[in-house]
Amino acid sequence: MMLILRKAFLYAQVVIISGETGCGKTTQIPQFILESEIESAHGAMCSIICTQPRRISAMTVSERIAAERGELLGETVGYKVRLEGVKGRDTHLLFCTTGILLRRLLIDRNLKGITHVIVDEIHERGINEDFLLIVLKDLLPRRPELRLILMSATLDAKLFSSYFGGAPLVHIPGFTYPVRTHFLENILEMSGYRLTPDNQIDDYGQERTWKMNKQAPRKRKSQIASAVEDALRAADFKEFSPVTQESLSCWNPDCIGFNLIEHILCHICENERPGAVLVFMTGWDDINSLKDKLQCHPILGNTSRVLLLACHGSMASTEQRLIFDKPEDGVRKIVLATNIAETSITIDDVVYVIDCGKAKETSYDALNNTPCLLPTWISKVSARQRRGRAGRVHPGECYHLYPRCVYDAFADYQLPEILRTPLQSLCLQIKSLKLGSISEFLSRALQSPELLAVQKAIEYLKIIGALDESENLTVLGRYLTMLPMEPKLGKMLILGATLNCLEPILTIVAGLSVRDPFLTPLDKKDLADAAKAHFSRDYSDHLALVRAYEGWKDSERDLAGYEYCWKNFLSAQSMKAIDSLRREFYSLLKDTGLVDSNNTIYNSWSYDEHLLRAIICYGLYPGICSVLHNEKSFSLKTMEDGQVLLHSNSINARDSRIPYPWLIFNEKIKVNSVFLRDSTAISDSVLLLFGGTISKGEVDGHLKMLGGYLDFYMSPTIAEMYRSLRRELDELIHTKQHHQLRCQGLKVVQEVKILSLSYRRC
């Protein structure tokens, strides 16, 4: 293999390597390169960076390679992920997330001293990976001695070869044991299990009930979903028994068969040879629900027989490592995982795979500026990847919970993330790296996003003040590029630090970065709603989150955190994730120079809920919705969508009236209608002072926002006061000197308080 690579590098700067998951390319290729450089007497100069799409991959792969070399982590091999890393003076092989390499390019555009860059898992087509490929393609002519290795677990490598001017392809054949495949019709036929309309769980999970729509919403049908329905209509299943045919007629493609999964797991535990089971679920909510169900089962919940674990990208690294440990003799390991377990990690002892056939995927409606996060059918490649996980150490078994005809209707590959997600953060990175015009740069991508999506992202960044009219970064924009999070959350953190209201804003930003900590079990919805109502007042989901976290933190100090979560229908996992992220975000703010170690100063106004509401508005604008009251209830309207509805989990969905004219919200979800998640009610004053740009209207006392979509009329004196104070706030954010910023902040807070309290309900 090394001879092939050496020959390839003699003639090409870029090499594409493909090989099935588990063939050893991730662990062996970097070592081959390092050993080759040592043999050529270039070892001292060799510096290899290998990117991974997820932090767990960077950490576990580096640990494994260090162990293979008989070294401690941090000697020859190290890793770097956000706010964590192990690296020594003699480290020549560094594993990191793609984001870490992009951040390095911010300060070192030529990657000085790096001899090899390996981009692993390129087949996943993540947005950061596609962005990195454009940057590296531009870098190669400036660094002719730099070698670039792209590694893919699938055979679509020709696309990447063509992108890099016909770069040579190297395929690594891998060995896997045969895997026996069972599709749904085979599972039903051999097990005798019967599907009914009542024993399947809607794949919306807890999100299938909505406040203002008593019927569960119908999902917009994607092209793949339509193809699946067509395939089902065309299938007859005549070769199967009448009982199986009847079950298949009851099968709902929008449902996940939790009971069927339980049945299969029981069969494996009772009848099959030893080996771990890997169950692919759509997301954390489904994993949690299934885990709760299995823990109540007499066999699957018996800890002396079954070790039940979860695997999700947002879990703490210490918990993620447990999935790689082998259980005690006589104990079967069952891992409930998202698609992170398809290619990014390898669990060596898996013999059985159960595949639900779906993954949570974000799609983006650029016309209405609406992202949709929904369970989506996977591709044929993903299904094969999942199946292959069962043949690593022994002949395996794979149970696909969908018919063969549905698999045949799958797309060959998933749609690249750059074509289906909002581009705001990516646009900021382009400007921070000084890569020129955003549209022109993205036109050079492997597959370019729609021009409308690019234009919407640029327009959004101008509205929030991150870009000026010439598409240059503002001071706010430069701060946002230093914070690896959504721009709206970064804005909230910046103003929270500036106005000395940091602690609760850290909680809100962390809470919006993880899955919703408020649980709503389908059979205990009323109790869960009552528990959430305990934290709610003043019409704000965000402030309810702050109170829930503060209560949990107090209980944690008394070693009663789990009991607190159980009583209040909160996810202990989410609360711990929020706690960890708060510390990370505070460290990031220190790195930017926005805060120092004097925590007291930055929290002198943290108790003030009116100011908190204002900072939330500043971050989430232009996510604004008008509240229109009628005799018995109210309706909601946004600029892009017209009438919208509240998500049933919102505390604002429980009231027949909201005594504020506006709701500021975190996100919209488009299903059959548009639903708003995580909202806070605000006054006219807060919107005028902390929303977007204010412009003068046609007459004195007339102020406009969002190009005239929002109109405000008042006395000319009050209007001028708003405009003057708004200018002070804008100058405050654009002040570069931190000491000045803090002093001005105290002055502006006082003025804002007076005005916002005076016109709190105006």
C-alpha positions, 0 to 999 in steps of 0.5 A: 500500500505504501508503495502505491501511495508513494508512487501516487505522490510522485505524480500528484499533489492530491490522492483520493483513497476509497475503502469500505468502513472498517478497512483500516484507512483511518488508522493505517494511512496516516501511520503509513505516511508518517513511517514513510517520511521517517524512512526517507529521513524527513520524519522531523519535518513531517507534520500531518493533520487529519480531520474528522467530521465529529469530535468523538472520531478525532479522540477515539482514533488518536487514542487507538493509533497511540495504543497501536504504536505503544505510546502515550497520547500526546507523544507522536499522536495527538488530537484537538477538538473544541476547548480540549486537546492532547498534543506535545512538542513531538506530535507529528500526527494530529487528529482534529475536527474540520472546524479546528482546521478551519479556525487555524486557517483564520490565522495561518492561511498557508498552513505553514509547517504542515506537510500533509492534510488528510480529510477523512469521511468526505463521503458524508458531504458535511458543509464544513468539509465541502467548504474546506475542499474549496479552501484547500484547492485554492491553497495547493498552488501556493504550497506545491510541496503540501500533500492532500489525501481525501478518504471516502468510505464509498465508491463515489470517489470519482466526483472528488477526483474530477474536482481536483483535476483528475487526482489518482484514485486508490481503492483499499479492499476491506474484508468483512464477514458475510451479513445476512439481510432481513427486510421487514417482510422477511422479519414478519414472516419468520417471527410471526410478529403482527403489525397493527395500526396501534403498535407503531410509534409516530416518528415525530415522537413527542412532537406529533401533537400541536396546540393549534392543530388537533390533527397530527400534521402531514409532512411535506412529501420529499421526492424520496418520500413520494418514491417510497409511497409509489413503491409500496403501492406497486408491491404485492408481497404475494410470495409471503403468507396472508398474515404477513401480507396483512401486517404489511398493509398496516405498516406506516412509513411515517412510524418507527416500530418500537415494539418490533425493535423490542421483539427483535432484541428479545429474539436476539438475546434469547436465541442468538449467539453472543455479540453486540447489537447496534440499533440505528435510530433517528435522533436523541428523542427516539433513543431516549424513548426506546431506552426508557421502554427497554429498561422496563422490559423483564429481559432487556432491562435486566442489567445482569444480562444486558448493557444498554448504552446510547450513542449521540454526537452531543453526549459527553466524551466520557460517556461516548467512550463506554460504547467501545468497552466490551461487556462482562461475560454473559452480558449482551451490549445493546447500543442505541445510536444515530447515524454517527455510528455509520462511518465515524466510529467503529464498535468492534464487537457488533454482530447484529444491526437493527436499522430504522431506515431514517435519520434526522436531516435539516432541509432549507426552504430558501424562498421562505427562509425556513429550515425543516428538521425532520426524520428523512429516509436514508440513502442506499449507501447509508443503508449498506454502511449500517448493514456492514457494521454487523460483519466486522468480527463475525458473520452478522445479521442485519434487520431493516425495519422497512420492505425491500421495495422501499430500499430500492426506492432510496436515493443512491447518496444523501444530498450534500449538506451545503445544498440543504441547510442555511448558509449564514455561518459559512458566509461569515467564515468566507469573509473572515478568511478574506476569500472574496465575494461570497457568491463567487467563492461558493460557485466553486464548490463541489456542488454549488448551493442555489443562488437564492440560498446564498442571497438570503444568507447575505441578506440575513447577515446584513440585517443583523449587522454582521456585514455592511452593504459592501459585504465586508465584516463589521466589528460585530461580524468579526466577533461572531467569526470567533464564536463557533455557533449560529450568528444569532446565538453569538450576538446574544452572548456578545450583548449579554457580556456587554450589558453585564447580564451574562449568566442567564444568557449563557444558559439560554444560548447553551440551551438553544444549542442542545436538544430541548431539556423539557421532556413530554412523554406521550402518556404523561403529557398533562403532568409534563405540561404542569411541570413546565408551567411551574417554571413559566411566567411572563410569556417566555420559553427562554426565561423558563429555561433559565429557571429550570437550569438554576433549580437543577444547579441548586439540586446538583449542589445537594447531589439531587440533580437526577431527582430534580429532573425526574420530578420536573420532566427534564432531561438530565443529559440535556441539563449536563450538556447545558452546564458543560456548554456554558463553561465552553462559551465563557472560555470562548468569550475570554478568548475574544477579549469580551470578558475576563476572569472577573465574573461578578462585573458581568452579572451585575444586571443578570437579575433583570428580566426586562433586560434579558428580554431585550438581549434575547430580542437582539440575538433572535431578530429578525425572528419576529412575529406579530400577535393579533388578538381577537375576542377569544384567542390570538393569531400570529403572523410573520413577514415570510409566512403569513399566519403561523402556529406555536409549537405545542411545547411552548408555554405561550401555546397554553394561554388564550391571550398574550399581553404583548404585541410581539413574539421573538422566536428561535426557529420555525419548523415547516411541516404542513404549516409553519410552527414556532419554537422557543418564543419570548413576548416583547414590547414595542420598545424592546423591538425598536431598541434591540431589533434591526435597523430603524429608518424614518418614515414619511411623517414625523414620529413614524419609524420603520423596520424590515424595509417598512414591514413594521411601522411605529407611530409616536410623538416626534420627541419619543421617536428621536429618543428611540433613534438616538438611543439606538445609535448609542447601542450600535456604537456600543457594540462597534466599540473595539476597546473592551474597557470603553465598551463596559463603561458605555454599557453601564450608561446605556443600560440605565437609559434603556431601562428607563425607556423600556419600562416606561413603554413596556406594553406600548 
